[in-house]
Amino acid sequence: MSAVPTYPLLIIDPKGWLGFEVDGHKRRFSLCGALNTKRWSGYDSSGANWKVVRDSFPYRDAWWTRLLAKTVYNPRFEAELRWEPAGQYSFEDLQTLICSLVDSDDDILTQFVDGDQIKSIVSACKTFDELVRELKTMKLIEE
């Protein structure tokens, strides 16, 4: 496994959010959003699973940082998302994971598309690229 993901990278937050990264360039974050990246897992087309390395963020993850971010101080900043290998995954496991997110969704993924429809489309996909294309079509991820 290489030290850099094979982009594009499908990003999954177990709290019900899907993201998509086409390259490893800097992105703009809010403090609250950056603190949530510790939950993220990345999945690339080569079957590799990735975790975020948070050493490029200018704020420590401490209880007081989280409190401030959710109340009075939530600055925006640019940071580079760096990834470290976390193993391999099978495409079927990725499909199952996305379907389980839909099952436990609190109207984030299913706000505009019915959950059963999402699960049916995700389960019917045969390749990573087809899955990404379908998620884009349903507007569940964007570049």
Beta strands, then each sheet from edge to edge (+ up, - down):
strand 1: 9-13
strand 2: 17-21
strand 3: 26-30
strand 4: 41-44
strand 5: 48-53
strand 6: 76-80
strand 7: 82-88
sheet 1: 2+ 1- 4+ 5- 7+
sheet 2: 3+ 6-
end
